[in-house]
Structures are given as structure tokens and as C-alpha cells.
Amino acid sequence: SASTSIYDQCLAAYFETNDAASADDSSLEATLARQQYLLKCISESNAESINTFFLVYASSLVFFMQAGFAMLCAGSVQKK
């Protein structure tokens, strides 16, 4: 579903492949391949989270820069 996080989807896919593979092949290579898939999937999930955090952080900087510029303009007005 759309509300399921990428991390949860990675874990679900990992356990599905792990259960299917455990019946067929329990070799070290198969286990390492499943672990490699899980790490790749989680790193993609982390990249998405980092991008979202950066977007929120950068937008908050822009918001405060605008407020600072408004204060600068208000302070530069002289009473005549």
C-alpha cells in the first residue's frame, strides 16, 4: 500500500525471499545475496529520508532569511 514505508517493503521482500530460499538453498552465497539486497534496499530508503530532511531544512532556512530581510528593511526605515 501507499502508506507502507520503503523500509517495511524491504523487510517484507527480504523475508519473502528468505523463506522461499530457505527451502531451496541455504548456502552462504544465497544468504549473502539476500543480505546484500536488504542493505541496498535500506540505503535507498535512507537516501529518500535524507532528501526529505534536506528539503525541510532548506525551506526553513529560506523562511528565516525572509524574516531576517524583513527586519533589516524595517530597521533601515528612518523616522523623519
Secondary structure, DSSP 4 states (H G I P E B T S, - for coil): -TTS-HHHHHHHHHHHHHHHHHHH---HHHHHHHHHHHHHHHHHHHHHHHHHHHHHHHHHHHHHHHHHHHHHHHHHPPP-
